[in-house]
Amino acid sequence: MLVVIVMGVACYKQAEPQGFGKGSERGGEMRYLSSFVGATILTVSGIASIHSQVITNSRSPAEFEEVQGVVICWFEEQYLTIFALVEEYGWTPILLEQYQGLMNTQTTLVQEALNEGVEVYVMDDTSHNQVWGKYYSDYLVPDTLAALGINSPLLRVVPEKGQNSPWSRDWGPFSIYKEGADSLYLAGRPFNQLIADYISRPFYQTTIMDGGNYLTDGFGNLFCDAKQPDIDLVTFGITDSVRVADYKVHIDYYLKLINEETFIVNEIPFSNYRPPFDYFFGDSAVLDSVVERLSQRISCYGRPYKFIRIKTAPTLDSNNVTVFTSEASYANSLILNRTVLVPQYQYSVQTDTAALNLYKKLMPGYRVVGIPAWHFAGMGGTIHCITREIASDEPVFVSHAWYPDTVNQTSGYPVEAVIRTRSGVANAAVYWTTDTTLGFQAIAMTNPGGDTFTASVPGQAYGTRVYYYIQAAANSSKVGKKPLVAPSWAYNFLVLEPGACVAKPGDANASGTYTLGDVISGVNYIFNKPGCVPTPLCWLSGLLCRGDWNASGTVTLGDVIQAVNFIFNKPGGPWNALAVGVCCLP
């Protein structure tokens, strides 16, 4: 029977309680394959478990490192429940909305991951178990995807039995590298070995833990909620475990590490609450304490962390779905190489748009895509919670403490990096320019010993902005870059005289006067509008402080409002732009 509705397609045949033999649970393997020629139905390769061994010099990679694939468990239990209710009551508005919402989230995730070029492992429960009189073995996930037009050789449908939870983040496998960047292992609960076998990687059985409460920077630092269970830190290569709060149990609800030094943190205005559905109103105090606790630590590069606050969507109650503002989080996003998948809640267009714009500003060069998520949010999790990335099989690992925003020297700029690959480093270079429209030129890096590589970018005159990135090739021909999205975006810094004042604070368009043009430039920066390069900093004439009217270190709508109040001489001031950094000209 084929059920077709507006936003999704479900494919399953009538239950057959008897006569299902091995290899025929879906009407025969040939039917299963021929119904979906665009996907690969994987078979077990038989890699042995190594849970009795120790992974030497292990390292857990960060989410923002290179990945080869992502695991998504198809929510068959809920879909079959809906189908059973539909047979009794028909497609009621509530059932239709729930089905469309859940299906739209999962199918959009699959398609956008394929668009990024990573393998997608869709877990398909083939057990002959029932839910509401429907058999999991009768639900044909490949047919559902095919009917929706999702076809790709990168799509892997993985038959499994009995694991039908959609929360792939919590039950899915962990990626661990032996010797820092050598062989890839997968680790986790016993049933995670299925994925390891399918991609021919060794598997390490560990104590039970939830992946949603496991946040690492790739350098041995683990950030988790206070309720994190004990794990074998040595196996995961963890040298420092930081418990930041006793709050939501899972840290990925409210904290996101987008590079080695920058956290996105939820911000929950009191206006987001909707009594009587909300019953806890202390979110802001907890989140502020998280920032305070992490501010007392330094990054793997020995520098302070940066914290960017992002407002959640407000609480919603609609059609038997309640989404609490603390769980309508945009921090619960997923990074897949050069793509960032950000939750969208549809009912709150303003916060949805603001979240997308913030990610585009913080992660220039990435493809930022919104994913509908509010029906899963009503169940307690969104995009990060229902996915699990698999790290690259052979990474080119590059560690580099990038230059700060400004540099006070003209005598050359040493660039040092630690580079590791399984097959060894064939060559490495620093690519640099002072004008990205003219391209980059390469300077070969030398290896003074060990895994360290160095080069020096020529000194530049004061007032020059320098852009650079690192590229390394392994002996296996695998190539890696730092930052990963280079040359679409590169590290950059401005060469300034010590103590120099080079701009008027608030003079976004560098006109020397304050006009509505500065206001427009500030708005264009905040919303990452096209029209100049490189965005968005070009809207502030290359200096963040030109738009930072209140000297807060960031540019927000608060700065725009202050600029408007100053230009129109509104009461309640003073509204003048405050001097900050090199923006200190009168």
Secondary structure as GFF3:
##gff-version 3
##sequence-region A 1 586
A	DSSP	beta_strand	2	4	.	.	.	ID=ss1
A	DSSP	beta_strand	9	11	.	.	.	ID=ss2
A	DSSP	alpha_helix	29	34	.	.	.	ID=ss3
A	DSSP	beta_strand	40	41	.	.	.	ID=ss4
A	DSSP	beta_strand	67	73	.	.	.	ID=ss5
A	DSSP	alpha_helix	76	89	.	.	.	ID=ss6
A	DSSP	alpha_helix	93	116	.	.	.	ID=ss7
A	DSSP	beta_strand	119	125	.	.	.	ID=ss8
A	DSSP	beta_strand	130	131	.	.	.	ID=ss9
A	DSSP	beta_strand	134	135	.	.	.	ID=ss10
A	DSSP	three_ten_helix	136	138	.	.	.	ID=ss11
A	DSSP	alpha_helix	141	147	.	.	.	ID=ss12
A	DSSP	beta_strand	155	160	.	.	.	ID=ss13
A	DSSP	alpha_helix	168	171	.	.	.	ID=ss14
A	DSSP	beta_strand	174	177	.	.	.	ID=ss15
A	DSSP	beta_strand	184	188	.	.	.	ID=ss16
A	DSSP	three_ten_helix	190	192	.	.	.	ID=ss17
A	DSSP	alpha_helix	193	198	.	.	.	ID=ss18
A	DSSP	beta_strand	203	205	.	.	.	ID=ss19
A	DSSP	three_ten_helix	211	213	.	.	.	ID=ss20
A	DSSP	beta_strand	215	216	.	.	.	ID=ss21
A	DSSP	beta_strand	221	224	.	.	.	ID=ss22
A	DSSP	alpha_helix	233	236	.	.	.	ID=ss23
A	DSSP	beta_strand	240	243	.	.	.	ID=ss24
A	DSSP	three_ten_helix	251	253	.	.	.	ID=ss25
A	DSSP	beta_strand	255	259	.	.	.	ID=ss26
A	DSSP	beta_strand	262	267	.	.	.	ID=ss27
A	DSSP	three_ten_helix	270	272	.	.	.	ID=ss28
A	DSSP	alpha_helix	283	295	.	.	.	ID=ss29
A	DSSP	beta_strand	306	311	.	.	.	ID=ss30
A	DSSP	beta_strand	316	318	.	.	.	ID=ss31
A	DSSP	beta_strand	321	323	.	.	.	ID=ss32
A	DSSP	beta_strand	334	336	.	.	.	ID=ss33
A	DSSP	beta_strand	339	344	.	.	.	ID=ss34
A	DSSP	alpha_helix	349	362	.	.	.	ID=ss35
A	DSSP	beta_strand	367	372	.	.	.	ID=ss36
A	DSSP	alpha_helix	374	377	.	.	.	ID=ss37
A	DSSP	beta_strand	388	391	.	.	.	ID=ss38
A	DSSP	beta_strand	397	399	.	.	.	ID=ss39
A	DSSP	beta_strand	406	407	.	.	.	ID=ss40
A	DSSP	beta_strand	413	420	.	.	.	ID=ss41
A	DSSP	beta_strand	425	433	.	.	.	ID=ss42
A	DSSP	three_ten_helix	436	438	.	.	.	ID=ss43
A	DSSP	beta_strand	441	444	.	.	.	ID=ss44
A	DSSP	beta_strand	446	449	.	.	.	ID=ss45
A	DSSP	beta_strand	452	457	.	.	.	ID=ss46
A	DSSP	beta_strand	465	474	.	.	.	ID=ss47
A	DSSP	beta_strand	479	482	.	.	.	ID=ss48
A	DSSP	beta_strand	491	495	.	.	.	ID=ss49
A	DSSP	alpha_helix	516	526	.	.	.	ID=ss50
A	DSSP	three_ten_helix	537	540	.	.	.	ID=ss51
A	DSSP	three_ten_helix	544	546	.	.	.	ID=ss52
A	DSSP	alpha_helix	557	567	.	.	.	ID=ss53
###
